[in-house]
Structures are given as C-alpha cells and as structure tokens.
C-alpha cells in the first residue's frame, strides 16, 4: 500500500477539511439535506480509505461518527451543541492521525475515549437493530425479488478510469458510498474479494428511495470513477421477462453475486452474507432504459489528474530557465544580422509566453483552500469569547500560485484571531453602541492586475490610537511625552512592532506579542505587503497584497554603484529625472519635491553599501509598506521578466533584498525589497 499512501494523505486531508466545513454548515442550517448527504458521502469515503489502507483506528472512529451523523437524518432541528463539539474533537483527532501517518507512517491515535463519547450521544440499539446494522438482517437468498420484498430496487454500474492507481480502494469507496443510499442486496466485487480487486467494473443492486440522480452524483464524486449508470430495476418482472423485454437491456449485467452488508465493523473489510444456495441463478435484472441516469467523467470535461507538487515545482523551474535563455537569445539577436531570425524569435517568444501562461495556470489553485479552515476557527473562537459572529467569505474562486497559498494560512489565521479577540465587541457592548448584536467578519479575495488582494475586515470597535500609544510608552517603544501626538497611522505602525500587544491579559488566543509582526514578516517573505486601516467605532480592515506567483516577475532593471538592481514593476509609480525636480533638505534629510507630494530620497548606492552618489541621474518613485519614497539610481536599463532565486540568509538578513535573478549577460541583479527599504535608516 506504500505507493498509495501519498494519495491517501492528500484525499484524507481534503475529506477532513470538507467535513469540518459541512458540520459547521449543518449546525447553522440543520434542515439542509444536501449537506447531510455530503457528510455521509465524505464519511463513507474516509472510512473506506482508512480501512483499506490498514488504518483500523481511524476507520473505527469514523465508523462510530456515522452513528451520530445518522441522527441528522432523523431530526430537522439538527444536532445538540454537545454532539457537534464531540464531532469536532473527533475531526481534530483524525487530522492529527493523518499528519502522524505522513511523518511516521503510524496512526498514533487512541480513539476509545472519543468512541465512548460518541456512543453516549446515541441511544442503545436493540439486538435486532445491531444485527441489521451489521448486515445480518438480509436473509440468504438467490432471488433479488425475495430480497427486495416488493421494494424499489436500483442497479448501479460504475466504471473506473483506465489508469486507476488503486482499484481496490476505489471499489471499497464506491460500495461504501452506495451503502449510504440504501440497503445493498448484491454487489460485484463481493465483500470478500474487494481487497484484491484489480478490475474496472463495479456493480451493485440496492433497495433505495433516493433519486437516480442523487445516487449517480454521489458515486461519480468518488475519485477515478470514469462513468456511472443507474437503472431502476423490477425484480419480479426480471424473473418472468419475455424475450422482447430482455432485448431492451442496453448495459451488460453481471451474474448474481453474494450480498454485501450495508455497513461493516470499523477497521475491517465488509463481511459477506451467507452464500446463496445451490438453486439455479435468477435471470438478469431488466432495466427501464428511459429512467437510466449516466455520469461520464472521462468525456464530460470534468476529469482531473493529481500531480505531485515536486513535479510542478520542477516544471516551473524549467519554465524559468526557458525564460532566461529566451532573454539571452533576444540579446544576441540584436547583434546579429541574419534574414528571418527576428521573425523566428518573435514566434519563439509568442509560443514561450503561451507555455509560460499555461504553466502558471497549472500551478494556480483557488484561495478557497485557505478559506475553508475559517468557518470552524470562527465558530470555536466566537464560542470561547462569547461573541456572535457572521462570517462572510467572498471571492473563494480567486486563484493564487500554490506556493503562495501554502504560506498564506498562518498570516490569515493571525488576522482572523485578532479581529475576533480585539476588534469585534461582545453582544451587550455592540447593542449599547447601537450596532446589531452579531458582528460581521468578512474575508475576501480579488485580483488586481498582477496581484491578489486579500482583505480581513470587521465592523468592530476599531483601533484606539491613544490606548496603543499608552501601551507603547509603557513598553518603552516611544517617549511618553509623544503619546498625545500619535495619530492612527502611527498607532497602526506600532501594532506591527515585535512583542507589542494591547491585551490586558495573556491568553491562548492573543496577548503574547506574537502576531502582527509575524504577519508582516511572512507576507514580506512572499513578496507582498500588509496595509491596515481603522476607524474608531466602525471597524478595522487589514489588506494583504500578494503577487500571483513568486517564480517569475516583471521588474525594472536599474544600476547603482555599477551594480544592477531589480525593482518589482508593480511597486513603481513612475520614474523622473532628478535634475528636472526640486530637491530640498528637511530636518537634515534630502527630499524630492513633486507635484503630488514631497518624498524622502533613498540613495540606492549608499543604501546597499556603496559610496553616496549625490549626482544620481534618475529617481524611481516606489511604494513600500504603505509609504512612498524616491530611490535614486545612476542608470535605468529597462524592463525585463526575471526568474527569481532566494538569497542565503547571511546575505539577505537586514539588507532590504528579497532575492536575486540572473540577467541575459550573466550578471546577477539583486531584487529590491521595497517594504524593507523604508524600515532601514536612510542616508541624509
């Protein structure tokens, strides 16, 4: 099973995240039948995968969770809060087990205490109910009509992908999903054969009152299922069907097989019912062609392929090398005079641009992968803090580079926790302030040019600039005499100071002085910036601006102290000749006077360790960390697409550099970290 482990881990994490979200949704809207069905589907899949992979404790816990989920089908008022809390504890334990499997190969989960808690939520069954749950209530018989006892029978035929990677696991998942929609009478492969199944065709006959479309969609959602067909069968008619009826059958029907139990003990393969007697096999079950439902994922355009993340990284690496070589060839062509070479280069450039765009799209994933963790987080924290919160997720389909999404989770968690703890008020305080008792927390994402902007906004109390200033004075961060002069912009900047917190009491939610500075550091590490704004009494908004990708960037190449530097193009407002503008000295610091403001001058040469160059010819107006400044350089080389590379920590630490790139002539251009420049003391 080792070769299937990466797929199990990836799908297991997805299932657990989906279950967390679904349980939160069903707690808010208990009559949402679609979500109830989704919970059953996911739980069946997770249990089947765990059992087939040999992780019996995970399968046992998931098996017991299904009993609690069964309560959802029996009541329209949802589950009591204590039941939801226990389910979340189980999901946390399962998540920890998945991570343990990833790190050590072992489950490292002891589910007995949680199983007892789950059993305490469900009424004890009678012996007859236990037997039925174990699948023993289906009598041994070789006639579908007798098994169905006049009830509606559905035949389900599923076909796996031709290149299915683990047929046994997929067959178990299909049969588990089917079991959630009714009573399985017969199936192929049989319960005793499913562990060694290596074919592609899976069939089952089920007593069910659910619609064909519901069952078809559920089975089709199992990974690597290429096609699903659902028929409404009539067992009695099948036994007595004349020849002309049998000729209407359009799908091959497998021979009768042993019955599969509707459910199985946790961590074990399904137990087969006693074999049929030696009586003659019944005739095939006839279908009703007009009621056939079919799902074809292979030709419907909705099929997906899992690709190892390392392969995507390698693909991007080679794409970057291609961009670099293309730039080098473009430079050589300018020196050559070969007929047709320029046109050939244009064709190569056009094709490589298209390939580059396609590679970028392959690496893009929706930011929803990060957003899905927040309904559970907000639910838990708001309960702990005694606050009522309406969480709104906007722009979940906005796409980002996979590496950016992977690194975005922790900074967003910090911002959400701060909004819940410091920003939003309790119900009484909100009502006293003339606000609704329920506060609003919105997390949104949108594209803006070559960037993605993610905003965390609340309608809470806002930032109290004076309180922030007083706390900063207590910690020696500012002179106490300057407290009265601290405005909102300066107060926001103080919040990003390492170790700073306004919390009166340290808790497991906040108050330890680790948060906003970590957010800024993480976002800067991604080449982005964080801007926070607030209005007292109205709320606070934190905006994260990130590049779509970290691997390839458009930049302006400049020269200072005979060294090339690259300034990210999305941070540049404009360029000017210094000689055409007025330069003044304010408080001992050189300032560039422009029509739209007076900006501090940062001499790129001296800022990066070279001699001061007061005769710098150009100034690049740059935006960094919410401020604007003029970076003076001796020469501007031009705009280029660069393949970025990280710098060793001993070079990048404290140097206001975010990486480097190789230019077409072999020189290495250092990439300017525009946010860090304004934090480093500049020359007068």
C-alpha positions as CSV (number, residue, x, y, z in Angstrom):
1,X,0.0,0.0,0.0
2,X,3.0,2.3,0.3
3,X,2.6,3.5,-3.3
4,X,-1.0,4.6,-2.5
5,X,0.0,6.5,0.7
6,X,0.5,9.9,-0.8
7,X,-2.9,9.8,-2.5
8,X,-4.5,8.6,0.8
9,X,-2.9,11.6,2.7
10,X,-4.0,14.1,0.1
11,X,-7.5,12.9,-0.1
12,X,-7.7,12.3,3.7
13,X,-6.8,16.0,4.3
14,X,-9.4,17.1,1.8
15,X,-12.1,14.9,3.3
16,X,-11.4,16.2,6.8
17,X,-11.5,19.8,5.7
18,X,-14.8,19.2,3.9
19,X,-16.2,17.5,7.0
20,X,-15.2,20.4,9.2
21,X,-16.9,22.9,6.9
22,X,-20.0,20.7,6.4
23,X,-20.5,20.2,10.2
24,X,-20.3,24.0,10.7
25,X,-22.9,24.5,7.9
26,X,-25.3,21.9,9.3
27,X,-25.1,23.5,12.7
28,X,-26.3,26.7,11.2
29,X,-28.9,25.2,8.8
30,X,-29.9,21.8,10.2
31,X,-32.5,21.2,7.6
32,X,-30.0,21.3,4.7
33,X,-30.5,17.8,3.3
34,X,-27.8,18.3,0.6
35,X,-25.2,19.0,3.3
36,X,-26.4,16.0,5.3
37,X,-25.9,13.8,2.2
38,X,-22.5,15.3,1.6
39,X,-21.5,14.5,5.2
40,X,-22.5,10.8,4.7
41,X,-20.7,10.6,1.4
42,X,-17.4,12.0,2.8
43,X,-17.6,9.9,6.0
44,X,-18.1,6.7,4.0
45,X,-15.2,7.5,1.7
46,X,-12.9,8.4,4.6
47,X,-13.8,5.2,6.5
48,X,-13.4,3.0,3.4
49,X,-10.0,4.6,2.5
50,X,-8.7,4.2,6.1
51,X,-9.9,0.5,6.4
52,X,-8.4,-0.4,3.0
53,X,-5.1,1.2,3.8
54,X,-5.0,-0.7,7.1
55,X,-5.5,2.3,9.5
56,X,-8.0,0.5,11.7
57,X,-8.3,3.1,14.5
58,X,-9.2,5.9,12.0
59,X,-11.8,3.6,10.4
60,X,-13.2,2.7,13.8
61,X,-13.6,6.3,14.9
62,X,-15.1,7.3,11.5
63,X,-17.5,4.3,11.8
64,X,-18.8,5.5,15.2
65,X,-19.1,9.1,13.9
66,X,-21.5,7.8,11.3
67,X,-24.0,6.8,14.0
68,X,-24.1,10.5,15.1
69,X,-24.4,11.6,11.5
70,X,-27.4,9.2,11.3
71,X,-29.2,11.4,13.8
72,X,-29.1,14.2,11.2
73,X,-31.5,12.2,9.0
74,X,-33.9,11.6,11.9
75,X,-34.4,15.1,13.1
76,X,-34.9,18.5,11.5
77,X,-33.6,20.5,14.4
78,X,-30.0,19.5,13.9
79,X,-27.6,18.1,16.5
80,X,-27.2,19.5,20.0
81,X,-24.1,21.6,20.6
82,X,-22.5,18.9,22.7
83,X,-22.7,16.5,19.8
84,X,-21.2,19.0,17.4
85,X,-18.3,19.6,19.9
86,X,-17.6,15.9,20.2
87,X,-17.6,15.6,16.4
88,X,-15.1,18.4,16.1
89,X,-12.9,16.7,18.7
90,X,-13.0,13.6,16.5
91,X,-12.2,15.5,13.4
92,X,-9.2,17.1,15.2
93,X,-8.0,13.6,16.3
94,X,-8.4,12.3,12.7
95,X,-6.4,15.3,11.4
96,X,-3.6,14.6,13.9
97,X,-3.6,10.9,12.8
98,X,-3.2,11.9,9.1
99,X,-0.3,14.2,10.0
100,X,1.2,11.4,12.1
101,X,0.9,8.9,9.2
102,X,2.6,11.5,7.0
103,X,5.5,11.9,9.4
104,X,6.0,8.5,10.9
105,X,3.8,6.1,8.9
106,X,1.7,5.2,12.0
107,X,-1.7,6.4,13.0
108,X,-0.7,7.4,16.6
109,X,-4.4,7.7,17.6
110,X,-6.2,6.1,20.6
111,X,-9.9,6.6,19.7
112,X,-11.5,4.7,22.5
113,X,-12.4,7.7,24.7
114,X,-13.9,9.5,21.7
115,X,-15.8,6.4,20.7
116,X,-17.3,6.2,24.1
117,X,-18.3,9.9,23.9
118,X,-19.9,9.3,20.5
119,X,-21.8,6.2,21.8
120,X,-23.0,8.3,24.7
121,X,-24.8,10.6,22.2
122,X,-26.7,7.7,20.5
123,X,-29.4,5.5,22.1
124,X,-28.5,1.9,22.6
125,X,-29.8,-0.4,19.9
126,X,-31.9,-3.5,20.3
127,X,-30.2,-6.8,19.3
128,X,-32.3,-6.8,16.1
129,X,-31.1,-3.3,15.2
130,X,-27.5,-4.2,15.8
131,X,-27.9,-7.3,13.6
132,X,-29.4,-5.1,10.9
133,X,-26.6,-2.6,11.2
134,X,-24.0,-5.4,10.8
135,X,-25.8,-6.6,7.7
136,X,-27.1,-9.8,9.2
137,X,-30.8,-8.9,8.7
138,X,-30.6,-9.7,5.0
139,X,-31.6,-13.4,4.7
140,X,-29.5,-15.7,2.4
141,X,-31.3,-15.9,-0.9
142,X,-30.6,-16.2,-4.6
143,X,-33.6,-14.2,-5.7
144,X,-33.5,-10.4,-5.9
145,X,-37.3,-10.4,-5.8
146,X,-37.3,-12.1,-2.5
147,X,-34.6,-9.9,-1.1
148,X,-36.3,-6.7,-2.3
149,X,-39.7,-7.9,-0.9
150,X,-41.6,-5.7,-3.3
151,X,-39.5,-2.6,-2.6
152,X,-37.9,-0.4,-5.3
153,X,-34.5,-1.8,-6.5
154,X,-31.8,0.3,-8.1
155,X,-29.0,-1.2,-10.2
156,X,-25.7,0.9,-10.1
157,X,-22.9,0.2,-12.5
158,X,-19.6,2.2,-12.1
159,X,-16.6,2.0,-14.3
160,X,-13.2,3.1,-13.1
161,X,-10.6,5.1,-15.1
162,X,-8.4,3.0,-17.4
163,X,-5.3,4.1,-15.5
164,X,-6.8,3.8,-12.0
165,X,-4.0,3.7,-9.5
166,X,-5.6,1.8,-6.7
167,X,-8.7,-0.1,-7.9
168,X,-9.3,-1.9,-4.5
169,X,-9.5,1.3,-2.6
170,X,-11.8,2.9,-5.2
171,X,-14.1,-0.1,-5.3
172,X,-14.4,0.0,-1.5
173,X,-15.2,3.7,-1.6
174,X,-17.8,3.2,-4.3
175,X,-19.5,0.4,-2.4
176,X,-19.3,2.5,0.8
177,X,-21.0,5.4,-0.9
178,X,-23.7,3.2,-2.3
179,X,-24.3,1.7,1.2
180,X,-25.1,5.2,2.4
181,X,-28.1,5.5,0.0
182,X,-29.9,2.3,0.7
183,X,-29.7,-1.4,1.5
184,X,-27.3,-3.3,-0.7
185,X,-28.7,-6.7,-1.9
186,X,-25.9,-7.8,-4.1
187,X,-22.6,-6.4,-5.4
188,X,-19.6,-7.1,-7.5
189,X,-16.8,-7.3,-6.4
190,X,-18.1,-9.3,-3.4
191,X,-17.1,-8.2,0.1
192,X,-14.5,-11.0,0.3
193,X,-13.0,-10.0,-3.0
194,X,-12.9,-6.3,-2.7
195,X,-9.4,-6.2,-1.0
196,X,-7.8,-7.9,-4.0
197,X,-10.0,-6.3,-6.7
198,X,-8.0,-5.1,-9.7
199,X,-10.7,-4.6,-12.3
200,X,-12.6,-1.6,-13.5
201,X,-16.3,-2.6,-13.4
202,X,-18.3,-2.3,-10.1
203,X,-22.0,-3.3,-9.9
204,X,-24.5,-3.2,-7.0
205,X,-28.2,-3.8,-6.6
206,X,-29.7,-1.6,-3.8
207,X,-33.1,-1.0,-2.3
208,X,-33.4,2.8,-2.2
209,X,-36.0,5.5,-2.3
210,X,-33.4,8.1,-3.3
211,X,-33.5,9.6,-6.8
212,X,-31.3,8.1,-9.5
213,X,-29.6,11.5,-10.0
214,X,-28.7,11.7,-6.3
215,X,-27.1,8.3,-6.3
216,X,-25.4,8.9,-9.6
217,X,-23.8,12.2,-8.4
218,X,-22.6,10.6,-5.2
219,X,-20.9,7.7,-6.9
220,X,-19.5,9.9,-9.6
221,X,-17.8,12.1,-6.9
222,X,-15.5,9.2,-5.9
223,X,-12.1,9.9,-7.4
224,X,-11.0,7.9,-10.5
225,X,-14.6,6.9,-11.3
226,X,-15.0,7.4,-15.1
227,X,-18.6,6.6,-15.6
228,X,-21.7,5.8,-13.6
229,X,-25.0,4.3,-14.8
230,X,-28.1,4.0,-12.6
231,X,-31.1,1.8,-13.5
232,X,-34.4,1.3,-11.8
233,X,-34.8,-2.5,-11.8
234,X,-38.0,-4.6,-11.4
235,X,-37.0,-8.0,-9.9
236,X,-40.3,-9.7,-10.4
237,X,-40.5,-8.7,-14.0
238,X,-37.0,-9.8,-14.5
239,X,-37.8,-13.4,-13.4
240,X,-40.7,-13.6,-15.8
241,X,-39.4,-11.3,-18.6
242,X,-40.2,-12.4,-22.2
243,X,-37.5,-12.3,-24.8
244,X,-38.6,-8.9,-26.2
245,X,-38.1,-7.3,-22.8
246,X,-34.7,-8.8,-22.4
247,X,-33.7,-7.4,-25.8
248,X,-34.2,-3.9,-24.4
249,X,-31.3,-4.2,-22.0
250,X,-28.5,-1.9,-23.2
251,X,-26.0,-2.3,-20.5
252,X,-24.2,-5.6,-19.6
253,X,-25.5,-7.1,-16.3
254,X,-23.1,-9.2,-14.3
255,X,-24.1,-12.5,-12.8
256,X,-25.7,-12.6,-9.4
257,X,-23.2,-12.3,-6.5
258,X,-23.2,-12.6,-2.8
259,X,-24.9,-9.8,-0.8
260,X,-22.8,-7.0,0.8
261,X,-23.6,-5.9,4.3
262,X,-24.9,-2.3,4.4
263,X,-22.3,-1.4,7.0
264,X,-19.2,-3.0,8.4
265,X,-17.4,-3.1,11.8
266,X,-14.8,-0.4,11.9
267,X,-11.4,-1.2,10.5
268,X,-12.5,-4.4,8.8
269,X,-13.4,-5.4,5.3
270,X,-17.2,-5.9,4.8
271,X,-18.5,-9.3,5.9
272,X,-20.3,-11.3,3.3
273,X,-23.8,-12.7,3.9
274,X,-24.0,-16.5,3.8
275,X,-23.6,-17.8,0.3
276,X,-26.6,-18.5,-1.8
277,X,-27.9,-22.0,-2.0
278,X,-27.3,-24.2,-5.0
279,X,-30.6,-23.3,-6.6
280,X,-30.5,-22.0,-10.2
281,X,-29.3,-18.4,-10.6
282,X,-32.0,-15.9,-11.3
283,X,-32.4,-14.2,-14.7
284,X,-30.6,-10.9,-15.2
285,X,-32.4,-7.8,-13.8
286,X,-34.1,-5.9,-16.6
287,X,-33.7,-2.1,-16.7
288,X,-36.0,0.7,-17.7
289,X,-34.0,2.5,-20.4
290,X,-35.9,5.7,-20.1
291,X,-35.1,6.1,-16.4
292,X,-31.4,5.5,-16.8
293,X,-29.0,8.1,-15.3
294,X,-25.5,8.3,-16.6
295,X,-22.4,10.2,-15.4
296,X,-19.4,10.1,-17.7
297,X,-16.5,12.0,-16.1
298,X,-14.0,10.9,-18.7
299,X,-15.6,12.6,-21.7
300,X,-17.5,15.3,-19.9
301,X,-14.5,17.5,-19.5
302,X,-14.6,17.4,-15.7
303,X,-11.9,14.8,-15.1
304,X,-8.9,15.8,-13.0
305,X,-5.4,14.4,-12.5
306,X,-3.4,14.6,-9.3
307,X,0.2,15.7,-9.9
308,X,2.9,15.6,-7.3
309,X,3.8,19.1,-6.1
310,X,7.5,18.5,-6.7
311,X,6.8,17.9,-10.4
312,X,5.0,21.2,-10.6
313,X,8.0,22.9,-8.9
314,X,10.3,21.3,-11.4
315,X,8.1,22.3,-14.3
316,X,8.2,25.9,-13.0
317,X,11.9,25.7,-12.6
318,X,12.5,24.6,-16.2
319,X,10.0,27.2,-17.4
320,X,12.1,29.8,-15.6
321,X,15.2,28.6,-17.3
322,X,13.4,28.8,-20.6
323,X,12.6,32.5,-19.9
324,X,16.2,33.2,-19.0
325,X,17.5,31.5,-22.2
326,X,14.9,33.3,-24.3
327,X,16.2,36.7,-22.9
328,X,19.7,35.7,-23.7
329,X,18.8,34.8,-27.3
330,X,16.9,38.1,-27.7
331,X,20.1,40.0,-26.6
332,X,22.2,38.0,-29.2
333,X,19.8,38.6,-32.0
334,X,20.2,42.4,-31.6
335,X,23.8,41.9,-32.5
336,X,23.2,39.6,-35.5
337,X,22.0,40.3,-39.0
338,X,20.5,37.0,-40.2
339,X,17.5,37.1,-42.5
340,X,14.4,35.7,-40.9
341,X,16.0,35.4,-37.5
342,X,14.0,38.2,-36.0
343,X,10.7,36.7,-37.1
344,X,11.7,33.3,-35.8
345,X,12.5,34.9,-32.5
346,X,9.1,36.5,-32.4
347,X,7.4,33.1,-33.0
348,X,9.5,31.6,-30.2
349,X,8.7,34.4,-27.9
350,X,4.9,34.1,-28.6
351,X,5.0,30.3,-28.0
352,X,7.1,30.5,-24.9
353,X,4.7,33.2,-23.5
354,X,1.8,30.9,-24.1
355,X,3.6,28.0,-22.5
356,X,4.6,30.2,-19.5
357,X,1.0,31.2,-19.1
358,X,-0.2,27.6,-19.2
359,X,2.4,26.5,-16.6
360,X,1.3,29.3,-14.4
361,X,-2.4,28.2,-14.7
362,X,-1.5,24.6,-13.8
363,X,0.1,25.9,-10.6
364,X,-2.8,28.0,-9.7
365,X,-5.3,26.8,-7.0
366,X,-8.3,28.7,-5.6
367,X,-7.7,30.6,-2.3
368,X,-10.7,28.6,-1.1
369,X,-8.1,26.0,0.0
370,X,-7.2,28.5,2.8
371,X,-10.6,30.0,3.4
372,X,-12.2,26.6,4.2
373,X,-10.5,26.5,7.6
374,X,-12.1,29.7,8.9
375,X,-15.7,28.6,9.5
376,X,-14.5,26.1,12.0
377,X,-12.0,28.6,13.5
378,X,-14.5,31.4,13.8
379,X,-17.1,29.0,15.3
380,X,-14.7,27.8,18.0
381,X,-13.3,31.2,18.9
382,X,-16.6,33.1,18.9
383,X,-18.0,30.4,21.3
384,X,-14.9,30.7,23.6
385,X,-15.1,34.5,23.6
386,X,-18.9,34.7,24.0
387,X,-19.3,36.7,20.8
388,X,-21.8,36.4,17.9
389,X,-20.1,36.5,14.5
390,X,-21.4,36.4,11.0
391,X,-18.5,35.1,8.8
392,X,-18.6,36.1,5.1
393,X,-16.2,34.5,2.6
394,X,-16.0,36.5,-0.7
395,X,-14.0,35.5,-3.8
396,X,-13.2,31.9,-2.8
397,X,-12.6,31.1,-6.5
398,X,-9.8,33.7,-6.8
399,X,-6.6,31.8,-7.8
400,X,-3.1,32.0,-6.5
401,X,0.2,30.2,-7.0
402,X,0.3,27.0,-5.0
403,X,3.4,28.1,-3.0
404,X,1.7,31.4,-2.1
405,X,-1.5,29.6,-0.9
406,X,0.5,27.2,1.2
407,X,2.3,30.1,3.0
408,X,-0.8,32.2,3.4
409,X,-2.7,30.2,6.0
410,X,-0.8,31.3,9.2
411,X,-0.8,35.1,8.5
412,X,-4.6,35.0,7.8
413,X,-5.2,33.0,11.0
414,X,-3.4,35.7,12.9
415,X,-5.5,38.4,11.4
416,X,-8.8,36.5,12.0
417,X,-7.9,35.8,15.6
418,X,-7.1,39.5,16.2
419,X,-10.4,40.6,14.7
420,X,-12.3,38.2,16.9
421,X,-10.4,39.0,20.1
422,X,-9.6,42.7,19.7
423,X,-11.9,44.0,17.0
424,X,-15.4,42.6,17.4
425,X,-17.3,43.5,20.6
426,X,-19.5,41.3,22.7
427,X,-23.3,41.4,22.1
428,X,-24.0,43.7,25.0
429,X,-21.3,46.2,24.0
430,X,-22.5,46.2,20.4
431,X,-26.1,46.8,21.3
432,X,-25.1,49.6,23.7
433,X,-23.2,51.2,20.8
434,X,-26.3,51.0,18.5
435,X,-25.0,48.0,16.5
436,X,-26.5,44.6,15.8
437,X,-25.6,42.0,18.5
438,X,-24.0,39.9,15.8
439,X,-20.7,41.3,14.4
440,X,-19.6,40.8,10.8
441,X,-16.2,39.4,9.8
442,X,-15.5,39.4,6.0
443,X,-12.6,37.6,4.4
444,X,-12.4,38.5,0.7
445,X,-10.0,37.9,-2.2
446,X,-9.8,39.6,-5.6
447,X,-7.4,40.0,-8.5
448,X,-5.8,43.4,-9.1
449,X,-3.5,43.4,-12.1
450,X,-0.7,41.0,-11.4
451,X,-1.6,40.8,-7.8
452,X,-4.1,39.3,-5.5
453,X,-5.6,41.4,-2.7
454,X,-6.9,39.6,0.4
455,X,-8.8,41.6,3.0
456,X,-9.8,40.7,6.5
457,X,-12.4,43.3,7.7
458,X,-14.6,43.6,10.8
459,X,-17.2,46.0,11.9
460,X,-15.9,46.1,15.5
461,X,-14.7,48.8,17.8
462,X,-11.7,49.8,15.7
463,X,-8.2,50.8,16.9
464,X,-7.9,53.2,19.8
465,X,-4.9,55.2,18.9
466,X,-4.4,56.6,22.3
467,X,-4.6,53.2,24.0
468,X,-2.0,51.9,21.6
469,X,0.3,54.9,22.3
470,X,0.0,54.4,26.1
471,X,0.9,50.7,25.8
472,X,3.8,51.6,23.6
473,X,5.0,54.2,26.1
474,X,4.7,51.6,28.9
475,X,7.0,49.2,27.0
476,X,9.5,51.9,26.2
477,X,8.8,51.9,22.5
478,X,8.0,55.7,22.4
479,X,8.6,58.7,24.5
480,X,5.7,59.1,27.0
481,X,5.7,62.8,26.0
482,X,4.7,61.9,22.5
483,X,1.6,59.9,23.4
484,X,-0.8,62.8,22.6
485,X,0.8,63.2,19.1
486,X,0.3,59.6,18.0
487,X,-2.3,59.5,15.1
488,X,-4.0,56.5,13.6
489,X,-1.3,55.8,11.0
490,X,1.5,55.8,13.7
491,X,-0.6,53.7,16.0
492,X,-1.1,51.1,13.3
493,X,2.6,51.0,12.7
494,X,3.2,50.4,16.4
495,X,1.0,47.4,16.2
496,X,3.5,45.8,13.9
497,X,6.3,46.2,16.4
498,X,7.7,42.9,17.5
499,X,6.5,41.9,21.0
500,X,3.8,44.6,21.1
501,X,0.3,43.8,22.3
502,X,-2.7,45.8,23.7
503,X,-4.2,42.8,25.5
504,X,-4.6,43.2,29.3
505,X,-4.5,39.5,29.9
506,X,-2.4,36.9,28.2
507,X,-4.5,34.0,26.8
508,X,-4.2,31.2,24.4
509,X,-5.9,33.4,21.8
510,X,-3.8,36.5,22.0
511,X,-1.8,38.8,24.2
512,X,1.7,37.2,23.8
513,X,3.0,39.9,21.5
514,X,3.4,37.4,18.6
515,X,1.1,38.2,15.7
516,X,1.2,41.3,13.6
517,X,5.0,41.4,13.3
518,X,4.8,37.7,12.3
519,X,2.1,38.6,9.7
520,X,4.3,41.3,8.2
521,X,7.4,39.1,8.1
522,X,5.5,36.2,6.4
523,X,3.8,38.4,3.8
524,X,7.1,40.2,3.0
525,X,8.7,36.8,2.6
526,X,6.1,36.2,-0.2
527,X,7.0,39.5,-1.9
528,X,3.8,41.2,-0.6
529,X,2.7,43.9,1.7
530,X,0.2,44.4,4.5
531,X,-1.8,47.6,5.0
532,X,-4.1,48.1,8.0
533,X,-6.7,50.8,8.3
534,X,-9.2,51.5,11.0
535,X,-11.9,53.9,12.0
536,X,-12.9,54.1,15.7
537,X,-16.3,52.6,16.3
538,X,-16.6,51.4,12.7
539,X,-14.1,48.6,12.4
540,X,-10.7,47.6,11.1
541,X,-9.5,46.3,7.7
542,X,-6.2,44.5,7.0
543,X,-5.3,44.3,3.4
544,X,-2.7,41.8,2.0
545,X,-1.4,42.4,-1.5
546,X,0.5,39.4,-3.0
547,X,2.0,38.6,-6.4
548,X,0.2,35.9,-8.3
549,X,3.4,33.9,-8.4
550,X,6.9,34.0,-6.8
551,X,8.9,32.3,-9.6
552,X,8.7,34.8,-12.4
553,X,8.3,38.6,-12.0
554,X,8.3,41.7,-14.2
555,X,10.9,44.2,-13.0
556,X,12.7,47.4,-13.9
557,X,16.4,46.9,-14.1
558,X,18.4,49.9,-12.8
559,X,22.1,50.5,-12.0
560,X,23.6,51.9,-8.8
561,X,27.3,51.9,-7.9
562,X,27.9,50.0,-11.2
563,X,25.7,47.1,-9.9
564,X,22.3,46.0,-11.4
565,X,19.2,46.1,-9.2
566,X,15.7,44.9,-10.0
567,X,12.7,46.8,-8.7
568,X,9.3,44.9,-8.9
569,X,7.2,46.6,-11.6
570,X,4.0,46.5,-9.5
571,X,5.7,48.7,-6.8
572,X,6.8,51.5,-9.2
573,X,4.6,54.6,-9.7
574,X,6.8,56.5,-12.1
575,X,10.4,57.5,-12.9
576,X,11.7,61.1,-13.1
577,X,15.0,62.8,-13.8
578,X,16.3,64.3,-10.6
579,X,17.6,67.4,-12.4
580,X,14.1,68.2,-13.5
581,X,12.8,68.3,-9.9
582,X,13.4,70.4,-6.9
583,X,15.5,68.8,-4.1
584,X,15.2,70.2,-0.5
585,X,16.7,69.4,2.8
586,X,14.1,68.9,5.6
587,X,15.4,68.1,9.1
588,X,18.7,67.1,7.6
589,X,17.2,64.8,5.1
590,X,17.1,65.2,1.3
591,X,13.5,65.3,0.0
592,X,12.3,65.3,-3.6
593,X,9.6,67.8,-4.3
594,X,7.0,66.5,-6.8
595,X,3.6,68.0,-7.9
596,X,1.8,65.4,-5.8
597,X,3.9,65.5,-2.6
598,X,7.3,65.7,-1.0
599,X,9.1,62.3,-0.8
600,X,12.2,61.2,1.1
601,X,15.2,60.3,-1.1
602,X,16.9,57.0,-0.7
603,X,20.2,56.8,-2.4
604,X,20.4,53.2,-3.8
605,X,24.2,53.2,-3.9
606,X,24.8,54.1,-0.3
607,X,21.8,52.2,0.9
608,X,23.3,49.0,-0.4
609,X,26.8,49.5,0.9
610,X,28.4,51.7,-1.8
611,X,29.5,55.3,-1.8
612,X,27.0,58.1,-1.7
613,X,26.0,59.3,-5.1
614,X,24.6,62.9,-4.9
615,X,24.7,63.2,-8.7
616,X,22.3,60.3,-9.3
617,X,20.5,61.0,-12.6
618,X,17.2,59.2,-12.1
619,X,14.7,58.7,-9.3
620,X,12.2,55.8,-9.2
621,X,9.1,56.7,-7.2
622,X,8.4,53.5,-5.3
623,X,5.5,52.3,-3.0
624,X,6.6,50.3,0.0
625,X,4.8,49.4,3.3
626,X,2.1,52.0,2.7
627,X,4.6,54.8,2.1
628,X,6.2,56.4,-1.0
629,X,9.8,57.2,-1.4
630,X,12.2,58.1,-4.2
631,X,15.0,55.6,-4.9
632,X,17.8,57.4,-6.8
633,X,19.9,55.5,-9.3
634,X,22.6,56.3,-11.8
635,X,21.1,54.5,-14.8
636,X,17.9,52.7,-16.0
637,X,18.5,49.6,-18.1
638,X,14.9,48.6,-18.9
639,X,12.0,46.3,-18.1
640,X,12.6,42.5,-18.1
641,X,10.9,39.3,-16.9
642,X,13.1,37.7,-14.3
643,X,13.4,34.2,-12.8
644,X,13.8,34.9,-9.1
645,X,16.0,32.9,-6.8
646,X,16.2,33.2,-3.0
647,X,19.3,34.6,-1.3
648,X,21.2,32.9,1.5
649,X,20.1,34.3,4.9
650,X,23.6,35.7,5.7
651,X,23.2,38.0,2.7
652,X,19.5,38.9,2.8
653,X,19.0,39.5,6.5
654,X,18.7,43.2,7.2
655,X,19.7,44.1,3.6
656,X,16.3,45.1,2.2
657,X,16.7,42.4,-0.5
658,X,14.1,39.8,-1.4
659,X,16.1,37.7,-3.9
660,X,18.2,37.8,-7.0
661,X,18.0,37.0,-10.7
662,X,20.4,36.2,-13.5
663,X,20.3,38.7,-16.4
664,X,20.9,37.9,-20.1
665,X,24.5,39.0,-19.9
666,X,25.2,36.7,-16.9
667,X,25.2,39.5,-14.3
668,X,23.2,38.9,-11.1
669,X,20.6,41.6,-10.3
670,X,19.6,42.0,-6.6
671,X,15.9,42.4,-6.1
672,X,14.9,45.4,-4.0
673,X,12.6,44.7,-1.1
674,X,10.5,47.8,-1.2
675,X,8.8,47.3,2.1
676,X,12.0,46.7,3.9
677,X,13.7,49.8,2.4
678,X,11.5,52.2,4.4
679,X,12.3,50.3,7.6
680,X,16.1,50.7,7.2
681,X,17.7,54.0,8.2
682,X,18.4,56.0,5.1
683,X,21.2,58.5,4.3
684,X,20.7,62.2,4.9
